[in-house]
């Protein structure tokens, strides 16, 4: 029977699911490199290696959980490796299923924003918290140059508003990214989204524009923060950390954009049946190669992150090697104990690595920080202390009920920029007095 007599109709949503059957009828095997066992094995090997390297590092951080305020952010950053690699590998294994990769991309997108926020928060912890940073940079002139895209800041000084913008720039990405991921899934359901389709009738164009703006603002906020605190971050090897996080997230994004451009220019073509009917769209091909490259690249990213966020310094603390320096550490329950006293981990409310991991991945602090940074009521306040937990909102709420200021709470409360108990709209920039918790948290400088 000739191919002309064959009914070529394909049920909606099942075209790529039945590729093998249709291809055999139409006289074409329909295979691409991404569908071969070679691609699956190559990516699988790199994924397993990357996950093993990262899992080992996370395990050692959680086992030696001596500075939880720092290590919880590190654990969150490291988790991007298994999330990215496993989702990409599963997408390759399910390549023949219609657009299944979009659902895994949505998971990656949501966690990507979480990592950017976590990295900036880690830098805050390194420097002792928001008020400690302001005590160092307040009043200093902003180095404004066209090369750094800061010429519009010429003549301005560092204020709490500057620091607030840096946080807001990353937090907006934490909101926009998940929202656009949900929008993508909805558009896909109604057949209005296809990767690489730049048509004005396709949602891909508008999602890409919004995402580009949001990710650019987030990157710019990170850059401004680094420019303001580069000298303060020097003991923590900031260049390696910034490069590792930015390369993991932003280079993968621009790689996806490049593949989309190659698809639009015809370099990457759709897979066709013998009669010219489309079997696998060019957008799916581009997304498949993106997943293939991510599986390989993230093995090297895992090694880079291993060097950028070593666990050895925390292991040394846990072993008591910093006892001579008199470093003060904070336990998981918020109390303090001297290194080598034997009470640090024993008093911990988290009795297992699994419990510590759960505590580290709790996203509640992101919501609380967003409320703090976007609420007009706190725009002229700085956070006292490095903790960003539920106690912050509880303490501030109770203090506001008593005094109406929110500035009399302890280490977890807010203080107005001019000192304690003043008007939050006061524009005077007085020196801040660090709380005891800030002084103790800055002991991480000894590491």
N, C-alpha and C positions, 0 to 999 in steps of 0.2 A: 504494500500500500504506500502510495506516495505521501510525502509530507503535506502536499496541498490539500489532501482530504482529511487531515487531522484537525479536530477542533482545538484551537489554540487558546481558548478562553481560560482564564485563571481566576479563581475566587479571590475577592479582595482580602488582603492581609495574609494570603497563603502562597503567594507567588514564590518567595524564597524558601518557604518550608518544603515545597515539593520540587525543588530544583532538580534533584537527581532523576526523578520520574519523568519530568517534562523534557529534560535534556536528552534522555535516552530515546524518547519518542521523536524529538526533533533532530536527531542525528548529531548531537554535540555534547561532549562530556561535561561542559560547563564548569570545569575546575579552574581555580586560580591558586596561586601560591599560598594564599591565606587559608585555603581549604585543605591543604595537604598536611599529612602527619609530620612532615619536616618542620613546618612553621609551628605546629603545636608543640613539638618536642623542644625546639630551640627556645621558644618563649617559656615553656614550662621549666626548663633547666635554670634560666636566668631568674624566673620568679621564685623558685624554691631557694636559690642561693640568696636572693635579696631578702626574702622573708626570714630566713635563718639568721642572717647577719643582724637584722633589725630586732627580731625576737630576742636574741641573745643580749643585745644592748638594753632593750626595755626591761628584761628580767633583772639585769644587774642594777639598773637604776631603782627598780622597785624593791629589790632585796636590800639595797643600801639607801633606803629612803631617809637620808639624814637631813636634807633641806627640802622639805615638801613644797614650799612656796616656789622654788625654782624647778624642781624635778617634775612636778605635775605638768608644767608647760612643755618641758622637754619631751615627756612621754607622749603628749598630744602631737607634737611636731613629728616625732619618729613614726607614729602610727600612719602617717600618710603613705609610707612605703608599702605595707601590706594591703592597704585599702586600694591604692592605685594599681598595684601589680595584679592582685587577685581579680579585681573587677575587669581589668583589661584582658587578662588571660581567659576568664570565663566568656568574655565577649568574643574572643577568637574561637574558643571551643564551640560556641553557639552561633558561629558566623552564618550558617545556613538558615537560621531562624530570622524571621522578618523583623529588622530594626530592634532586636533585643538589646543591642549595645546602648541605645538611648537611655534605657532605665539604669544601667550601670554607670553611664556618664553622669546621670543626675546625682547618684550617690557620691561620685568623685567630686562633683561641683560643690556640693554642700560642705564636704569636709575640707576642701581647698580653702574656702573662706575662713573656716575655723582655724586652720593652721596659721594664716596670716595674722589673725588676731592674737593667737597664742604666742607667736614670735615677738610681737610688740610688747605683750604683757610680760614675757620673760625678760626683755630688756629693762622694763620698769622694775622688776624684782631685783635684777642685778644692781641697779642704781639706788635701791632703798625705797622706792615708791615715788608717787607723784610729788609730794611735798619736798622730798629730798632733792629731786631733780630741779624743782623750781628754785630751791635755795641756792643752787649752783649756777643756774643760767639766767635768773631774773635780772632784767635790766641791761644785759649784754646786747650789743647791736647784732642784728642778723646780717651775716655775710651775703649780700645780694649780688648775684652775677647772672648775666644772661645765659652763660654756659650751663649753670645749674638750674635754670628756669625759676630763679628766685628774684629776678629784677623788680618784680612788682612789690617785693618786701623791702625795697630800699628805704632807709631811714627809720625803719621800725625796730623795736626791741623785743626780746623774748618775754612773753607774758603767759599767764595761765591760759589765755585764749589760744595762743599758739599750740600749747601742749594739748589742749582740748581738741583742736582741729586734727592733730595727728591721730588721736584715738578715734574720733568720729569718722575719719577717712577710712580706717580699717573696719570699723563696726558697720558702716553702711554696706560694705562688701559682704559682710556676714548676713545681711538682710537681703540684698539684691540677688546674690548668687542662688540661695535656695528658692526664692520667689521665681526667678527666671527658669530654674530647673523644673518647677511645677508647671509653669506656663508652657514650657517645651513639651512636657508630657501631655498636656491638654491639647495643644495644637497638633501633636502627633496623632492623638486619638481621633481628631476630626479631619485628618489628612491634610493639614495646613502647614506641616513642617517636614522638611527634608534636608539633611545635612548637605551643605555645598550648593543649595539652590538659592541664588542671589536675586531671584525674581521678587518684585515688589508685592506679589501675591503670596509669597511664602513667608512664614514667620521666622525663618532662619536669618534673614537680613536684619530684622528689627531686634531679635534676640542678640545677635552679634554686636550690633551698635550699642545697645544698652550695656552689654557685658564689657565691651571695650572701654566705655566711659567709666564704669564702676571700677574695673581693675586698674585703670590708669590713675584714678584718684587714690586708690589704696596704695599703689606703688609710690605715688608722689608723697603721701603722708609718711610712709616708712622712710623715704629718702630725706625728708625734712627733719624727721626725728633723729636719724643717724647723723646728719650734718650738725645738729645742735648738741649732740651728746657724744660725738666720736672720741673726744679726749677722755671722757669719763668711762667709756666702754673699753678703752684700750686693754686693761688687764684681762678682759674676757675674749680676746681675739675676735672682735666684731666683724672684721672683713670676711673671715672664713664662714662665720655664721650667716651673715647677710647673703653672701654668694650662694651658700648651700640652699637656703630657703628660697631665694629668688630664682635660682636656676631650676629648682625642682618644680616650682609652680609656674613662673612666667615663661620660661623657655618652652615648656610643654604646651602652653597656650599658643605661643607664636608658631610653634611647630604645626599645631593643628590648623592655624590660619594659613600657613604656607601650603599645606596639603589641600586646603579648600581652594586656594588660588590655582594650584596645579590642576585641580579638577575642573575649575571654571574655564581654564585656558585649554582644556582638552588633553593635557598630558596624562591624566588618569581618566580612563574611559570605562564606561559601563560594560559588563559582561553580557553578550547577546546570544540568543539562540540562533540556530542556523537560518531561520527565516527573518532575522533582524529584530525579533521581539526582545525587549530588555529582560534579562534574567536577574542580574544584580545591578542596582543603580551605582552610578559613579560616586555618589555621596557615601554609600555603604562601603565601597572600596577604599575611599579616602579615610573613613573612620576606622576601617580594619587595619590599614597601615599605621595609623596613629596608635592604635592599641598595640600593634606589633612592636613599634619603636619604644613605647613606654615600658613594655615588659623588659626590654634589653637595657634601656637607659637607666631604669631605676635600680638596677643592681649597682651601677657605679654611683648613683645618688645615695644608696644605702651606705656605701663606703665613705662617701663624702660627709654624710651626716654622722657617721660613726666617729670620724675625726673631729668634726665641729662640736659635737656634744658628748665628750667622753664621760664615762661613768667612774673612771679611776679616782678623780678628786673626791667624789662622794664615798667611794669605797675606802679611801684613806681616812676620811673623817670617821666613818663607821668603825674602823679598826683602832681608832684612838690615836692616830699619828699626829693629830693637830692639838693634842692635849697641852703640849708645852706652850702653844700660842694662846691658850685660854679662849678659844673660839666658843661663842655661845650659840647653841642651835635651838630651833623651835621644833617641838614635837608635833605630831599630827593633831593632838587635842588643843593646840594653841599655847601650851605651857612651854617653859624653857628649862633646859638642863645643860650642864657642862659636858663637853666631849670627854669620854672616858669615865664618866661617873657611873655608867651602867644603868642609868635610868631612862636614857633617851628613847630607845626602841621599846623598852619594857613597859613604859607608860602609854604606849601608843594605843589608840582606840581601833586602829586597823590591824587586825591580827593575822592577816595573810596577804600575800602578794596580789591575789585576786581582788581582795577588798580595796587594796591600795590602787589597783588599776581602775576599779569602778569609781573610786573617789576622784582620781585624776581626770577621768573622762566625763565627769558630770558637767554639763554645759550651763548649769544654773548661774555661774558667775558671769557668763557672757551677757545674760539678760540683765543682771544687776548692774553690770558696768555700763550697758547701753542706757539704762534708766538714769544712771548717774551722769553720763556724758552728754545726753541729749535733753535732759530736763532743764528748762530755763532757770529753775530754782537753784541749781548747783553750778551755774556757769562761772561764778566768781569764787568758787570754793575749791580747795585742794584736798585730796584724800590724805588722811593721816595714817601711816602704817602701810604695810605691804600686803595685808590680807584683803582679799576680795571675796568674802563668803557671806552667808546669809545673816551673820551677826551685824553686818554693816547696816542693812535696811532696818533691822530690829532696833539697833541702838539709836540710829538717826531718828526713827519714828518716835521712840519714847522721849528723846531729848527735845524734839520739836513740840511734843505735847506739853512739856514742862516749861520750856523757855522760849519756844518759837524761833530759835536760831539754828539749831542743829550743830552748834559749834562746841558744845560742852561735853561731848561724849567721850571717850578715852581714845585709845590708839586706833579704833576702827571708825571713828566719826570724822566728819568733815570740819575743816576750819576755814573761815573766810580769809581772803588773801592778805588782809592787813593784820591778822592776828586772831585771837579768840573772841567769839561772841559779838563781832561787829556786824554792820549791815552788809549783806551779801552783794549789794550794788556798789559798795565802796570801791573807788578806783585807785586808792593809794596802795602802792606796792611795798609794803614793809617786809622785813626779813622774817622768815618762818623759823620757829623753834621746833626742832625735831622731837618727836615723841620717843619714849624709851624703846618702843618696838622697832622704830626706824633705826635707832642706834644699834640694836641687836641684829636686825636684819642685814645691816650693812657689814656685819661680820663676814658675810660671804666674800668680801674683798680680800679676806685673808687666804681664800682658797687659791 
